[in-house]
Amino acid sequence: MVPWKDKTISAGVILTTLLMVVPLSAQDGPTFPAVIDTVVIMGNEKTRDEVILREIPFTFPDTLDYPELQLIQNRLQNLFLFNRVALDVLNTGRRRILLIQVTETWYIYPVPLVFINDRDWNKISYGFQLTHINFRGMNEKAMIGGWLGYNPSFFLSYFNPWLGRHTRLIFGIKLFNSFIQSKEFDTTERHVGTQISLGKRLNLNVSIEGMFRFRWIHLPQPYTSYLISGKKWDTVPQLGLRFISDYRDLYEYPTSGYYLRWEITRTGLFSHQPRYWRWELDNRFYWKPAPRFSIGVRNFTIINRRYLPVYDRIYIGYRERIRGYFYRVMTGQNLILQSLEIRIPLLKVRYFSLGNNPNLSAFTQNLKFGISMGLFVDTGQTWDTTRELGIRRLKTGFGVGLHIHLPFIYVVRLEHAWNDRGKSQLIIDAGVTF
């Protein structure tokens, strides 16, 4: 299947067609399979048609079944540009139109920042950020901002997920200056650098990307002895290669499909620099054996070869966590995490609106709400040598939670977990676990 090629329909034809078919579509819903002749898009005041059309993996006229219609809807929802995406098939008698109606979210955020770090409410950062998540209406991300509090930082970044209509390149650049609380010592690391990435979409779901990152890292006295250079600053160049194959149905809360992210990174080139290889594998699979529940499994592995400097060590207990050991910190040269989660919808996601002010439609129209239940098991460990690997050293937790689907945040999780030592804990977190 290849992306739909551009067709133009005048506004007058669209309006006339819709006026003709509204009574018909109100009487009878679409029957499948449906032969689609063309596409009409409504509601995209800022987003260009091209951004929507290139996500459709069909060339029209073509025949669509209901699962293929759902696929198109999910792909558009996965852009994170719209509060809601609604699809309908309109039959005029002479032609069948795929009607795509979108409610755009707010794209420019000149707002104060308040957020937590490492999923720890004691590590709060606050500042200001100007973000445009749909720059030029082409789904480009442009950001500038900074914050104080925990890990004060300043950054400037730009990311284009689809550069060139047919070449389908990926490009990103970022500049940063960060003061990061050391996870090993009671001191602050300073990270200054840049990152440039360039890749290509092999198809709508598969991409490959190269990355070059350059950092200068400073540690104050008396911790400079932990720097590889033996001076006040380490120079840390990195080259990386990333492969992604993403066939999840809905990114914000997957219930079917799979996601693979494989990365290899080389850090350092010369003797006065940290030099090591890193392999990172993130494999996620989702299966829906029945309409009322789905099963997700994840394996996440990081393997490092050669010595890691203190500022690049890996951890469980910050970004990656084991529920049941949510606040337990473990570190080592390598890491493995495994998760299984059963997701059961309790209240199907529905949409509501607040008022009818067109100037505030991004904040008030088609806002989502729903509730799901999750049953989960997490297990994992870190290690330095293979002798430390073993079932007895695994830390395991399990539990149950409510997943509340909300606008803008997407998912808030309220969970109760127990670990393999019988201790329990309550967890409040944002975002789907995997």
N, C-alpha and C positions, 0 to 999 in steps of 0.2 A: 504494500500500500504506500502511496506517495502523497505528500501534502496537496491539498486542494489548490488549484491554480486560480488566480484572481479572475473574478467576474464582476462587472459593474452593473448596478441596477439603479436607475434614477429614483430620486426621492418620490417623485410623483407616482411612478409605477409601484413602489413599495406601499405607499399610502393607499392607493387604489386597490391593490391586491388585498391588503389587510382588511380594508372595509368590506370587501367582497366576502372574505372567508370567516370573519369573526362569528357570524351566525352559524355557519356550518361547523366550526370547531367547537362551538358551545353545545351543539347537539350530540355529536359523536366524537369520542376520543380516537386517536390514531390507531390503526390496525397494523400489525407487523407480520411479515417484513414489509417495509415501506420503501418505495422508490423515490428518492430525493432528487429533484432537478436542480435546485439552487439553494443558497443560504441568504437569510436576511438577519442582520444584527441590529439590536436596539438597546439603548441605554448607555452605550460607550461614548460619553461626551469627551473624555480625555484619551482613552486607550484607542490606538489606531486599529482599524480592522485587521491589518496584517498580523498583529500580535495574536489575535484570536484565531484567524484562519490558519496560521501555520501550525497550530496545535491540533488541527483536525486531520487524522491520518487517512483521509479518503479523498478521492477525486470524483466530483459529481458531474453528471448523474451517476448515482450508485444506489444499491439496495442496502438498507440498514435494518438490523434486528434491534430489539429493545436493549440487549446488553451492549451493542455498539453505540447506541444513543447515550447510555449511561457512561460509557468510556469517554465520549466527547465531553459530557458534562463534568466528569471528574478531572479531565485534563485541564479544563478551563478553571475549575475551582482550585487546582493545584498551583495556579499562577499567583495566588494570594493577592490578587488585584481587585477582587469583587466580594462584597458581602454575600451575594447570592448569584447563582447561575441557574436559569430556568430554560428548558428546551421544550419545543412543541413542534408537531408536524401539522401543517396547514394544507388542506386539499382544496384547490380552487376549481377543480373539475378538469382543467387543462394541465395543471402542473402541481407538484407537491413541493412545498417550501419548508426547509428546516429553519424555524424561528429561534434565534438565540437572544434571550433577554438577560441583561446583566445589570446589577446594581453595584455601581463602583464604590469602593471604599475611599477613604481620604488618603491622598498620596503624599502630601507635604506635611511634615511634622516638625515645625519650629517649636519644640516643646522642651520643658525641663525634664531631666532624666532622674529617676530614682529606681534603683534595681539592686538585687542581692547578688553576691558572688558565691560560687561553689555551693549553691543551694543552702547557704547558711544565712539566716536572718540577722546574725550579728555582723555580717560583712556587707554593709550597705554603702553604695556609691551614689553620688548626686552631682548633677551638672546640667549641661545644655547640649542639645544635638539638633542639627538641621538635616533632615532625611527626606529624600525624594525617592520613593520606591517605584515610581513609574515615570522616570525622566524622559522627556520628549514624547511621552505616550508609548514608549517602546519597551517597557518592562526593564529599563535600566535602573540600577541602584546607585545613587550618588549621596554620600554622607560626609559630614564634617561635624566634629563635636569634641567634647572633653568632659571630664568629671573629676571631682574631688572625693574625699572620703576614703573608702577602701580601694587600693590599687589605682591611684589617680593617673589619668592618661589623657592623651590627645591623639586624634587620628583624622585622617583624610582618606577616603576610599571611593572607588568607582568600579562597578561591575556590569558587564554586558553579557547576558546569557546567550545571545543570538546575534552575532555580528556578520552581516552579509546575508541577503535573502537565500542564496543558494550555497554559499560556502559554509554557512552555519558554524562560525567560529565562536569561541568563548574567550573573553578577555577581562582581566581584572587587575587593578593596581591599588596598593594601600601603603600609606606612610603612617608611622606610629612612633610615639614617645611615651613610654609607660614606666611607672614606678610600682613594682610588684612585690608584695610581701613574700619573702622567702618561705618556702614550706619546710625548710631544713633548719634555718637559724632565725634568731630574733633580729632581723635586719631587712633592709629593702634592696631589691635588685632594680637596676635601671636598664630597660630594654629600648634601644633606639634602632629603627631600621625601616626597611621597605620590603614589599613582596609584590612580585609580578607573576601573573599566571596567564597562560595561553593554551587553549584547547580546541577541540572540534567535536561537534555532535556527529556521531556515526549514523544515528537515526534519531527518532524522537525520544527514545528511551535510553540510549547508550552513548556515552561520551568518554573521551580520553583527554587528559589535561596535564601539561607540564608546568612546573612551578620553580621559580628562583626566589629565594629569600635571603636577605642579608641583614644581620643584626650586630650591633655593638652592645655588649653586656658589661655592666659595671657592678662591682661589689665594694663596699667601703671597708676600711680597716676595722677589725683585724681579720677579715674574711677573704682578703685578696689571695691568700695561699690556696684557696679552692678554685681559683681561675686557672685555666690551662696555660695561659700565656705567662703567668707569674707576675703580671703587671696589674694595673687598675682596671683594664678593659680586656675582654675577650672579643676577638673578631670571629663571627660565626656565619660563614656562607652555607647555604643549603640548596640542593637540587632535588626535585621530587617529581614523581610520575604517578598520576592517579587515574584509575579506571572505575567508572560508575555504570551500573546497569540497574535501572530503576523502573520496575513494573508494578509499583504499589497502586492500589485503586485511588486512595485519598491520603495525601501526605500528612494532613493534620491528625488523622486517626485511621490508620490502615487496617483493613479487615481481609484483604485478599491480595495476591501477587507476591512479589519479592523485591528485595533491594540488596545490591552487592556494591561495596566500596572497597577497592584494594589499592593500597598506596605503598610505594617504596621511596625512601628518602635517604640521600647521602648527605651527611653533615661534615664539614671540614675538608680541607685539601692539603694543608701543610702541618708540620710537626707542632707548631705553636698554636694550633687550633684544635678544638675538640673534634675527633674523627670517629664516626660510627655510622653503621647502617641501621635503618629501622624499617620493619615490615608491619603494616597495619591492615588488618582484615576485619571488615564489618559485614556480616552476613545475616540477613533478616528474611524470614519466610512467613507468609500469612495464608491461612487456609480457612475456608468458610464451609464446613460440612453441612450446615443447615442455615436457613435464613435468620434464625434467632440467635446465633452465636458464631464466633470465629476464634481461631487459635493462632497465636503468633509465637514464633521462636526466634531467638537471636543468639549468635555466637560472635563475640568481639575479642580479638586477639592482637596483642602488640608484642613483637619480638625485636630485641635489639642485639646487635653484635658489637662488641667492644664497650669500653667504659663510658658511662654517661656522666656529664658534668652535673653539679647539684641543681642547676637551673633548668635542666631538661629531663629530670627523672620523672617517672610515671607513677600514678597513684590511683587507688580506689578510695573513694571518700570525698572527692571534690566533684568534678564534672560527672564521672562515672561512679555509681553507688550500688550497693547491695541493700535492698530493702530488708529490714531486720537488723542490719548493721549500717544503717543509713549515715551515722556520724562516726563510724569507725574508719580511721585512715590507715591504709596499707601502702607500702611503697616497695619497689624493686626494679630490676632490670627489665622484667617482662610482666605481662598481664594477660589474664584470660577471664572472661565473663560469659555466663550463659543465663538466658532468661526464657521463661515460658509464661504466657499470659492468655487467659480466656476472657474474651470481651463479649458482654451480653447487653444488648440495648434494653433499657427499662422504659424510657420515654423517648420515642423517636424524635430526631431533630426536627424542629419546626421553626418557622420564622414569624416575627412580629414586627410591627412598626410603631413609632412614637410620633404622633402628629403628622403633618404633611407639609413641612417647610422645605421647599426645593433647595434652598441654600444650605440646608443641614442634612440632606438626604444620605450622605455618606455615614453620618452618625446615628440616624434615626430610622432608616428604611431597611427592611429585610434583615433584621438582627436575629441571630440564631439562638436557640436554647434547646437542650436535650440532656438526658441523663443515661449513662451506661454503668454497668457494674464490671469490675475486673477481678479475676482470681489469678494470683501470680506466684511464681517461684523464681528466685534469683540465686545464683551461686557463682563463686569466683575466687581468685587468689592472685597474688603477685609472687614472683620468685626471682632469685638471682642465678642459681645453678639448677640443673635438671634434677639433682638429688633432692631438692626441696619440693618438687612436684609430687602430688599424691592426693588421694581422696580425703585423707584425714586432715589435710591442711586447708581444704575448701571451706569457705564461710558461706552458709546457706540461710536464706530467709524466705518466708512465704506469707501470704496474707490475702486480704480482700479490700476492695476500695470502691468508691463512687467516682465516676468520671463525669464532670459537669461540662457540657459543651456550651461555650459562651462566645459572643462576638468579640473580635479583636484578640482576645487571649487564646481562643480556640478550645483549650481543655484545662480545667483545674481538677487536680486529683486529691481526694481525701481518703487516705488509706490507713489501715491498721495492719501492722506486720509483726510476725514473730520470728525469732532466729532459732538456730538448732540448739541453743542452750536454754530455750524456753522463755527468754525475755521478749517483751513486746514494746512497741513504740507506735505513736501516731505520726503520720507524715502528711504535710500539706505542701503540694508542689504544683508547678504549672507545666503544661505541655505533656504530650504523650511520651511514655518511657522509651519506646522504639517503634 
